[in-house]
Amino acid sequence: MLTFRIAITAAVIAFIATLTACLILVQLQTFHAVARAAASTAMDAASANTLSRLEAEVSGLSSVVEVLSSNPSLADSDDRNEEDSAIVLFKAALQKLQQVDSFYIGYENGCWLQVRRLDVLEPAERQKLGAPPGAVYNVNLVHPTAGGALPMRRIFEDAEGNKTDQVDLPDYNYDPRKRVWYRDTLHAGRALVSPPYASFSIGTPMITLSAPLHGHVRGVIAADLKLDKFSELVNAQRPGEHGTAVIFDSFGVLIAHPDFKRLVDEARAHPSRPQLPEIWEIRTGLVGAVMQRWDGRDRFEGSVRGEDGRDYLFRVQKFSQGEQYSGYSMLFAAEDDFSQNVRKLQFRGLVIALIVGSCFVPAAWVFGSRMSTSLKRITTQARGLQALAAPGDAPVTSNIAEVNELGRTMAVAQRSIWSFARFVPKDIVRGIVDGSISTELGGTRREVSILFTDVTNFTGISEAADPDSLMRQTSRHFAALTEALLAEGGTVDKFIGDSVMVFWNAPHLQADHVERACRAALSAKAASDVLNAQFEAEGLPPFVARIGIHVGDAVVGNVGSTERMNYTVLGNSVNLAARLEGLNKAYGTRILVSEAVHNRVEHRFRFNAIGSVTAKGMKAETRVYELVEAVA
C-alpha cells in the first residue's frame, strides 16, 4: 500500500513525462495542415452556430404557429373584434418571442387581425406606422362590412393594454385572401416558411411562417420573423478575425451578410432591382470569386486568394429544414488568422505546460479526484459524529495508507460516540463534543424545571414478579416515559430504581421550560395509561406513574471526581420536586406541581388546588396543585 507522498510524487512525474512526449509529437505536426484544420474547424463551428440559431428560431416559431392553428378560440370562429381573446394570446406569444415582429390571422370571410410589438422597433419603423410615444402594441383589425368593403382600424396600446391612439382607414382595402401567405398556405394544406421579403408596412426584411387553421372555419395564422438583426449575429460568429459568413435562400435572396444593411438600401434605391438583394448581384470580392466558380452543388469548398493578399478557405453548403425551408451558407476563413494562432499556441503551450507541470497543479487535481470519494465519505462521517448519527456498516477504505487509517479511526470514533450517547443524555454528549459543556468539575446557578416520576407500589410489584419479567416490564415503562419527556426537550438525568429524574433549561436555555415540563408530564401520564392497558391485557400488573414538578434555582454542572463525574442539577429545588412526587400518594393524585409552577403557567393549563403543605425535609410551607390538562 503506497503512502500519500510516494503516490502523489509518482503521479506528477508520470504527468510531466506524458506532457513532454505530447509536446514533442505536436512539434512534429505539419504546420500548414494544422492551420488548415484549424480554419476548417472554425468554419464548422461558425456554420453550426449560425444555422442552428436560424433553425432554432424558424422551427421554434413554426411550432408555436402550428400549436396556435389548433387553438379553438382562433379556429372555431371567424368573428374578431377589438376585445378579442386572440389579442391577449398573441401578446403573450410576442412577449416570449421577442425576435418576432407580429402574429396575425386571416379568415375566408375577409376578417384579418394582427398584433405587432412596437417597443423593439427602430424609430424609423415606428414612424412609418404612426405609433405615438409610449405605445407598446399595435393591433390591426380588418372587419368586412355587409357591402363587401374592407376597412381597417389601427389601434395603439401601452404595456398594460390601455388604448393610447386609434386610426380608422376606411379605404385600406387589405384583403388577406389575396395575399401570398394566405393562398399558398391553404393550397399546400400545411405549414410553410416564405422566402425573405421586405415588410410592406415597415420595410424590415422578414420571413413569414404560416399554417392553416384546424377547426370549424377556414383561415391561416402566420407570424413574421425579423431578419434585420440576424446578419449582426451571423457576422459575430464568423470564422477568424478576417473571416466572412453569408447565408442566402434557395432562390438566392440574402438572409445574412456583413454589409446586409447597405445592400438592402442599395436594392431599394433601384426600382429595377428586387426588394431584397440577391447573391447573384455580388460580382466582386470573395463572394463574387466563389460565385463564378460554383456550379450549384450542395457542398462546394476550396481556397481562393483575396484582394488583400490573404489565402482563404471557403465552403458553400446547403441546409434545409424538412420540406419547409432550405438555403445555403457561404463561409470564408483566412489561413493567416489560424497559422499565427498556431505558432503562438505552440510556444505558449510549451511554456505553460512546463510551468504548470513543475507546479504539479494538474497532477494534484487529477490525483485528488481519485481520492475525493473516500474523503467525502469521511467528511460525511465527521458530520454524523457531531450529529450523533448511527455508524455505518463498514469503515471508509482507500489504497492510500493515511486515508485508510483515517477512515478506520473515524469509524471507531463514530461508533464510540454513538454508543456513549446511549448512556448519557444526547444534548450533553453534543455539548461535550462541540466544547459547549466543560469537562471540569463545578457548576453555575440557573433556574431549572425539575420533574420526578415514580411507580405506585413498585416494591410490592417487584416482590411478586419474576426478576427477568420485571426487568423487561420496567424497561418498557421507562421507554414510554422517556419518549414523551424527550419530545419536549427534557434532559433525562438518571434512572433511580423505578424513578426518573428529568430537568429543563440545561444544558441549553429554554425560555418556555416550565410549560415544556408540564406538557411532558401530561404526555408521560397518557403514555403510561396506554402502556398499562397493554400490561393488563398481557396479565402484568400496571405501572401507575406519579409525577412531581417544581421550578427554581439550582446548581447545574459536573459533580463527582476527576475519574467519574455526572452532569446534573443540585439544590433544594431538586429535593422539593422529589417530595412533590411522593405527596401524590397522600392525595391520590397523579401529577402535583408547586405554587411556583402554577403561577408561571396557570394561563396554559388547568389545575386543582390541593392545599398548603410542608414537604418532608422542608421548613417552609408551600401550596401544591394537581395538574389536570392543557387549555386552549
C-alpha positions in Angstrom: 0.0 0.0 0.0 1.5 3.3 -1.1 1.9 6.3 1.1 0.4 9.6 0.1 3.8 11.2 -0.6 5.0 8.4 -2.8 1.7 8.2 -4.8 1.5 12.0 -5.5 5.2 12.2 -6.5 4.8 9.2 -8.9 1.7 10.8 -10.4 3.4 14.2 -11.0 6.4 12.5 -12.7 4.2 10.5 -14.9 2.2 13.5 -15.9 5.2 15.6 -16.8 6.7 12.8 -18.8 3.5 12.3 -20.7 3.1 16.1 -21.3 6.7 16.3 -22.7 6.1 13.4 -25.1 2.9 15.1 -26.3 4.6 18.4 -26.9 7.3 16.7 -29.0 4.6 15.0 -31.1 2.8 18.3 -31.6 6.0 19.9 -32.9 6.4 17.2 -35.5 3.0 18.0 -37.0 2.8 19.8 -40.3 2.3 23.4 -39.7 0.3 24.1 -42.8 -2.0 21.2 -42.2 -2.7 22.4 -38.6 -3.6 25.8 -39.9 -6.0 24.5 -42.5 -7.5 22.1 -40.0 -8.0 24.9 -37.5 -9.6 27.1 -40.2 -11.9 24.2 -41.2 -12.9 23.6 -37.6 -13.7 27.3 -37.2 -15.9 27.2 -40.3 -17.7 24.1 -38.9 -18.3 25.8 -35.6 -19.4 29.1 -37.3 -21.7 27.1 -39.6 -23.2 25.1 -36.8 -23.8 28.2 -34.6 -25.4 30.4 -37.3 -27.5 27.6 -38.9 -28.6 26.2 -35.5 -29.7 29.7 -34.5 -31.7 30.2 -37.7 -33.1 26.7 -37.4 -34.0 27.2 -33.7 -35.8 30.5 -34.5 -37.6 29.1 -37.5 -38.5 25.7 -36.1 -39.5 27.2 -32.7 -41.7 29.8 -34.2 -43.2 27.3 -36.7 -44.1 25.1 -33.7 -45.8 28.0 -32.0 -47.8 28.8 -35.1 -48.9 25.2 -35.6 -50.0 25.0 -32.0 -52.0 28.2 -32.3 -53.6 26.9 -35.6 -55.5 24.3 -33.5 -56.5 26.7 -30.7 -60.3 26.6 -30.5 -60.6 30.3 -29.8 -58.9 31.0 -33.1 -60.0 28.1 -35.3 -63.7 27.8 -34.4 -64.8 31.4 -35.1 -64.1 33.9 -37.8 -65.6 36.9 -36.0 -62.8 39.0 -34.5 -63.2 42.3 -32.6 -61.2 44.8 -30.5 -61.7 43.0 -27.3 -60.9 39.5 -28.7 -59.2 36.9 -26.6 -56.9 36.3 -29.6 -55.2 39.7 -28.9 -54.2 38.6 -25.4 -52.9 35.3 -26.8 -50.8 37.0 -29.5 -49.4 39.5 -26.9 -48.3 36.6 -24.7 -46.6 34.9 -27.6 -44.8 38.2 -28.6 -43.5 38.6 -25.0 -41.9 35.2 -25.2 -40.6 35.5 -28.8 -39.0 39.0 -29.0 -37.5 38.4 -32.4 -41.0 38.1 -33.9 -42.4 41.2 -35.5 -46.1 40.2 -35.3 -48.7 37.5 -35.2 -51.8 37.7 -37.4 -54.7 35.6 -38.6 -56.9 35.8 -41.7 -60.3 34.1 -42.5 -62.2 33.1 -45.5 -64.8 35.9 -44.9 -62.1 38.5 -45.2 -61.6 39.2 -41.5 -58.0 39.9 -40.5 -56.4 40.5 -37.1 -52.8 41.4 -36.5 -50.9 42.2 -33.2 -47.4 43.8 -33.5 -45.0 44.6 -30.8 -43.7 48.2 -31.1 -41.1 48.6 -28.3 -38.5 46.5 -30.3 -38.8 48.6 -33.5 -36.4 51.2 -34.6 -37.6 54.9 -34.5 -37.9 55.0 -38.3 -40.1 51.8 -38.3 -42.3 53.3 -35.6 -42.7 56.5 -37.6 -43.9 54.5 -40.7 -46.7 53.1 -38.5 -47.5 56.4 -36.9 -47.0 55.0 -33.5 -47.4 57.5 -30.7 -44.9 57.7 -27.8 -45.5 55.1 -25.1 -47.3 52.7 -27.5 -46.1 49.1 -27.0 -48.6 47.2 -29.2 -50.2 47.8 -32.5 -53.5 46.0 -33.1 -54.7 46.0 -36.8 -58.3 44.8 -37.4 -59.9 44.4 -40.8 -63.6 43.5 -40.4 -65.6 43.2 -43.7 -68.8 45.1 -44.0 -72.1 43.8 -45.3 -71.4 45.5 -48.6 -68.0 43.8 -49.0 -65.8 46.7 -48.0 -62.7 46.0 -46.0 -62.0 49.0 -43.7 -59.1 48.7 -41.2 -58.8 50.0 -37.7 -55.3 50.5 -36.3 -55.2 50.6 -32.5 -52.2 51.5 -30.4 -51.9 50.3 -26.8 -49.5 50.7 -23.9 -47.9 47.8 -21.9 -51.0 47.4 -19.8 -53.3 47.1 -22.8 -54.7 50.6 -22.5 -55.6 52.3 -25.8 -53.4 55.3 -26.5 -54.5 56.1 -30.0 -56.7 54.8 -32.8 -56.7 55.3 -36.6 -59.6 54.3 -38.9 -58.7 53.6 -42.5 -61.9 53.1 -44.4 -60.2 52.6 -47.8 -57.3 50.5 -46.7 -58.8 47.6 -48.7 -56.4 44.9 -47.3 -57.8 41.5 -48.3 -55.9 38.7 -46.6 -57.5 36.2 -49.0 -55.5 37.7 -51.9 -52.1 37.7 -50.0 -49.5 35.1 -51.0 -49.1 33.9 -47.4 -52.8 33.1 -47.3 -53.2 31.5 -50.7 -50.1 29.4 -50.7 -50.7 28.0 -47.2 -54.3 27.0 -47.9 -53.3 25.5 -51.2 -50.5 23.4 -49.6 -52.6 22.4 -46.7 -49.6 22.5 -44.3 -47.2 24.9 -42.5 -45.0 27.0 -44.8 -42.0 29.2 -44.5 -41.8 32.1 -47.0 -38.7 33.4 -48.8 -37.2 36.6 -47.3 -39.1 39.8 -48.3 -39.3 43.4 -47.2 -42.2 44.1 -44.9 -44.9 46.3 -46.7 -45.7 48.3 -43.5 -42.2 48.9 -42.0 -39.8 47.8 -44.8 -37.9 45.4 -42.5 -36.5 42.2 -44.1 -38.7 39.3 -42.8 -39.6 35.7 -43.2 -43.3 34.6 -42.7 -44.2 31.3 -41.0 -47.8 30.3 -41.6 -50.1 27.4 -41.0 -53.8 26.6 -42.0 -56.4 26.6 -39.2 -57.6 23.3 -37.9 -61.1 24.0 -36.8 -64.6 24.8 -37.9 -63.6 27.8 -40.0 -61.1 28.2 -42.9 -58.2 30.5 -42.4 -54.5 30.9 -41.9 -52.4 32.0 -38.9 -49.0 33.5 -39.5 -46.0 35.2 -37.8 -43.3 37.4 -39.2 -39.7 36.8 -38.2 -37.4 39.8 -38.4 -34.1 39.4 -40.2 -32.6 42.9 -39.6 -30.6 41.8 -36.6 -29.7 38.3 -37.8 -26.8 39.5 -40.0 -25.1 41.0 -36.9 -25.4 37.7 -35.1 -24.0 35.8 -38.1 -21.1 38.2 -38.5 -20.3 37.8 -34.8 -19.9 34.1 -35.4 -17.6 34.4 -38.5 -14.5 32.1 -38.5 -11.5 34.1 -37.5 -10.7 37.8 -37.5 -10.8 38.2 -41.3 -13.5 35.5 -41.9 -16.8 36.1 -43.5 -20.2 34.4 -43.2 -23.0 34.7 -45.7 -26.4 33.0 -45.8 -28.9 33.0 -48.7 -32.0 31.0 -49.5 -32.5 28.6 -52.4 -33.7 31.4 -54.7 -30.5 33.4 -54.0 -32.1 36.1 -51.7 -29.7 37.2 -49.0 -30.6 36.3 -45.4 -27.3 37.4 -43.7 -24.3 39.3 -45.0 -21.7 41.6 -43.2 -23.0 44.6 -45.3 -26.6 43.5 -45.2 -28.0 47.0 -44.4 -26.0 48.6 -47.2 -27.1 46.0 -49.7 -30.7 46.4 -48.7 -30.6 50.2 -49.0 -29.0 49.9 -52.5 -31.7 47.4 -53.6 -34.4 49.8 -52.5 -32.7 52.7 -54.3 -33.0 51.0 -57.7 -36.6 50.2 -58.7 -35.5 47.8 -61.3 -33.9 45.5 -58.7 -35.8 43.1 -56.3 -36.9 44.4 -52.9 -34.1 42.5 -51.2 -30.5 41.9 -52.5 -29.6 38.6 -54.1 -26.3 36.7 -54.0 -26.1 36.8 -57.9 -25.8 40.5 -57.8 -22.5 40.4 -55.9 -19.7 40.2 -58.5 -16.7 41.5 -56.6 -14.7 40.4 -53.7 -14.5 36.9 -52.2 -18.3 36.2 -52.7 -18.0 37.2 -56.4 -14.9 35.0 -56.9 -16.7 31.9 -55.5 -20.0 32.5 -57.3 -18.1 32.5 -60.6 -16.7 29.0 -59.8 -19.8 27.5 -58.0 -21.8 25.1 -60.1 -24.8 24.8 -57.7 -23.6 21.7 -55.8 -24.9 21.1 -52.3 -21.4 21.3 -51.0 -18.5 23.2 -52.6 -15.2 24.1 -50.9 -11.7 25.1 -51.8 -9.4 28.0 -51.5 -9.2 31.5 -53.0 -6.8 34.4 -52.8 -8.4 37.6 -51.6 -7.9 41.2 -52.8 -5.9 41.8 -49.5 -3.4 39.1 -50.5 -4.5 36.6 -47.9 -5.3 33.0 -48.8 -8.9 32.0 -47.8 -10.6 28.6 -47.3 -14.2 28.7 -48.5 -17.2 26.4 -48.1 -20.6 26.6 -49.7 -23.0 24.2 -48.1 -26.8 23.6 -48.4 -29.0 23.4 -45.4 -32.7 22.6 -45.1 -35.5 22.3 -42.5 -37.5 19.4 -43.9 -40.0 20.5 -46.6 -40.5 23.9 -45.1 -37.3 25.8 -45.9 -33.8 25.5 -47.5 -30.8 27.7 -48.3 -27.1 27.9 -48.4 -24.3 29.1 -46.1 -21.1 30.5 -47.5 -18.1 30.8 -45.1 -14.6 32.2 -45.6 -11.6 31.7 -43.2 -8.2 33.3 -43.7 -5.4 30.8 -43.1 -3.2 33.6 -41.6 -5.6 34.0 -38.8 -5.1 30.4 -37.7 -1.4 30.0 -38.6 -0.5 32.9 -36.4 -2.6 31.4 -33.6 -0.9 28.0 -34.1 2.6 29.5 -33.8 1.6 31.4 -30.7 -0.1 28.4 -29.2 2.9 26.2 -29.9 5.3 28.5 -28.0 2.8 29.4 -25.3 1.7 25.8 -24.8 5.3 24.6 -24.3 6.0 27.4 -21.7 2.7 27.0 -19.9 2.9 23.2 -19.8 6.4 23.3 -18.3 5.3 25.9 -15.6 2.1 24.0 -14.8 3.9 20.7 -14.8 6.6 22.0 -12.5 3.9 23.3 -10.1 2.1 19.8 -10.3 -1.3 21.5 -10.0 -2.9 19.4 -12.7 -1.3 16.2 -11.3 -2.5 17.1 -7.8 -6.0 17.8 -9.1 -6.2 14.5 -11.1 -4.8 12.5 -8.2 -7.1 14.3 -5.7 -10.1 13.5 -7.8 -9.4 9.8 -7.3 -9.3 10.3 -3.5 -12.4 12.6 -3.4 -14.9 9.7 -2.9 -13.1 8.4 0.2 -12.6 11.9 1.6 -16.2 12.9 1.1 -17.4 9.8 2.9 -15.0 10.5 5.8 -16.3 14.1 5.9 -19.9 12.8 6.0 -18.9 10.5 8.9 -17.4 13.5 10.7 -20.6 15.5 10.3 -22.5 12.4 11.5 -20.3 12.2 14.6 -21.3 15.7 15.6 -25.0 14.8 15.0 -24.6 11.5 17.0 -25.8 9.6 13.9 -25.7 5.8 13.9 -22.4 4.4 12.5 -22.2 2.9 9.0 -21.8 -0.8 8.3 -18.2 -0.6 7.2 -15.3 2.0 7.6 -14.1 4.0 4.6 -11.1 2.3 2.9 -8.5 3.6 0.5 -5.3 2.5 -1.2 -3.5 5.4 0.5 -2.3 4.2 3.9 -3.0 7.5 5.7 -6.5 7.8 4.2 -7.3 4.2 5.0 -6.1 4.7 8.6 -8.2 7.9 8.9 -11.3 6.0 7.7 -10.8 3.3 10.3 -10.2 5.8 13.1 -13.3 7.8 12.1 -15.4 4.7 12.1 -14.2 3.8 15.7 -14.8 7.4 16.9 -18.3 7.5 15.4 -19.2 4.1 16.9 -17.8 5.1 20.3 -19.6 8.5 20.4 -22.9 6.9 19.3 -22.6 4.2 22.0 -21.7 6.8 24.6 -24.9 8.7 23.8 -26.9 5.7 24.8 -25.7 6.0 28.4 -25.6 9.9 28.7 -28.2 12.4 27.5 -27.6 13.3 23.9 -27.6 17.0 24.5 -24.8 16.6 27.0 -22.8 14.4 24.6 -23.3 17.0 21.8 -22.1 19.7 24.2 -19.0 17.7 25.2 -18.2 17.0 21.5 -18.6 20.7 20.4 -17.0 22.1 23.5 -20.0 24.0 24.8 -20.1 21.9 28.0 -17.0 21.9 30.2 -15.5 18.6 31.4 -14.2 20.3 34.6 -15.8 19.8 38.0 -18.1 22.6 39.1 -21.3 24.3 38.1 -23.3 27.5 37.8 -26.6 28.7 39.3 -29.5 28.6 36.9 -33.3 28.4 37.1 -34.4 24.9 36.0 -37.6 22.9 35.9 -37.3 19.5 37.6 -39.6 16.5 37.2 -39.6 13.3 39.1 -41.6 10.2 38.3 -42.2 7.1 40.4 -44.3 3.9 40.1 -47.1 3.3 42.7 -46.4 0.2 44.9 -43.3 -0.8 42.9 -41.9 -2.6 46.0 -45.0 -4.8 46.2 -44.9 -5.5 42.4 -41.2 -6.4 42.5 -41.6 -8.8 45.4 -44.3 -10.8 43.5 -42.7 -10.6 40.0 -40.2 -12.7 38.2 -36.9 -10.7 38.1 -36.4 -11.2 34.3 -40.1 -10.2 33.6 -39.8 -7.3 36.0 -36.7 -6.0 34.2 -38.4 -6.2 30.8 -41.6 -4.5 32.1 -39.6 -1.8 33.8 -37.6 -1.1 30.6 -40.9 -0.8 28.6 -42.2 1.6 31.2 -39.0 3.7 31.1 -39.0 3.7 27.2 -42.6 5.0 27.0 -42.0 7.8 29.6 -38.6 8.7 28.2 -40.0 9.2 24.7 -42.7 11.6 26.0 -40.1 13.5 28.1 -37.5 13.8 25.3 -40.2 15.0 22.9 -40.5 18.2 25.0 -36.7 18.8 25.1 -36.1 17.4 28.6 -32.7 16.2 29.7 -33.1 12.7 31.3 -30.6 12.9 34.1 -30.9 9.4 35.6 -33.0 6.4 36.4 -33.2 5.7 40.1 -34.8 2.3 40.7 -38.3 2.8 39.3 -37.9 6.6 39.3 -36.8 9.0 36.5 -35.3 12.5 37.1 -35.6 15.0 34.3 -34.8 18.7 34.1 -35.2 21.6 31.6 -33.3 24.8 30.7 -30.0 23.0 30.9 -27.6 22.4 29.3 -29.3 24.7 26.7 -31.5 27.6 27.6 -35.3 27.1 27.0 -37.4 30.2 27.5 -40.6 28.0 28.0 -39.0 25.4 30.1 -41.9 25.4 32.7 -44.5 24.9 30.0 -42.4 22.1 28.5 -42.2 20.3 31.8 -46.0 20.4 32.3 -46.7 19.2 28.7 -44.2 16.4 29.2 -45.9 15.3 32.4 -49.3 15.1 30.7 -47.8 13.2 27.8 -45.9 10.8 30.1 -49.2 10.2 32.1 -51.0 9.5 28.8 -48.3 7.2 27.6 -48.3 5.4 30.9 -52.0 4.8 30.7 -51.8 3.4 27.2 -48.9 1.1 28.3 -50.8 -0.1 31.4 -53.7 -1.2 29.2 -51.2 -3.4 27.3 -49.8 -4.7 30.6 -53.3 -5.7 31.8 -54.0 -7.4 28.5 -50.8 -9.4 29.0 -51.6 -10.3 32.6 -49.0 -8.0 34.0 -49.5 -5.6 36.9 -49.9 -1.9 35.9 -47.1 0.6 36.5 -49.1 3.7 37.6 -46.7 6.7 37.2 -46.8 9.5 39.8 -45.1 12.8 38.8 -43.9 15.9 40.7 -42.7 19.2 39.2 -41.0 22.2 40.6 -39.2 25.2 39.2 -36.5 27.1 41.0 -32.8 27.9 41.2 -30.3 25.1 41.3 -26.6 24.4 40.7 -26.1 23.0 37.2 -22.8 21.4 36.3 -20.4 18.5 36.8 -20.3 16.7 40.1 -18.2 13.7 41.2 -14.5 13.1 40.9 -11.9 13.6 38.2 -12.2 9.9 37.3 -16.0 9.7 37.3 -18.3 12.7 37.1 -22.0 13.3 36.3 -23.7 16.4 34.7 -26.7 17.1 36.9 -28.6 19.6 39.0 -28.3 20.0 42.8 -30.2 22.0 45.4 -33.3 22.5 47.4 -35.4 22.8 44.2 -34.5 19.3 43.3 -35.5 18.0 46.7 -38.8 19.8 46.6 -39.7 18.2 43.2 -38.9 14.8 44.6 -41.1 15.5 47.6 -44.0 16.6 45.4 -43.9 13.3 43.6 -44.2 11.5 46.9 -47.2 13.6 48.0 -49.3 12.1 45.2 -49.7 9.0 47.4 -51.2 11.0 50.2 -53.6 12.9 48.0 -54.5 10.2 45.5 -53.3 12.3 42.6 -51.0 11.6 39.6 -49.3 14.9 38.9 -48.5 17.5 41.6 -46.8 20.8 41.0 -45.5 23.6 43.2 -47.0 27.0 43.6 -44.1 28.4 41.6 -45.0 26.2 38.6 -48.7 27.0 38.9 -48.1 30.8 38.9 -45.9 30.6 35.8 -48.3 28.6 33.6 -51.8 28.9 35.1 -52.9 30.6 31.8 -51.9 27.5 29.8 -53.1 24.6 32.0 -55.9 23.7 34.3 -55.1 23.0 37.9 -56.9 21.8 41.0 -55.8 23.4 44.2 -54.8 20.8 46.8 -53.7 22.8 49.8 -50.7 24.1 51.7 -48.2 21.5 52.9 -44.7 21.4 54.4 -43.0 18.7 52.5 -40.8 16.2 54.2 -37.4 17.7 54.9 -38.6 21.2 54.2 -39.1 24.1 56.6 -41.2 26.5 54.5 -44.8 25.8 53.7 -45.8 25.7 50.0 -49.1 25.4 48.2 -49.5 22.4 45.9 -51.7 21.9 42.8 -52.8 19.0 40.7 -52.0 19.4 37.0 -55.2 18.3 35.2 -54.9 19.2 31.5 -53.8 21.8 29.0 -56.2 24.6 27.9 -56.6 26.2 24.5 
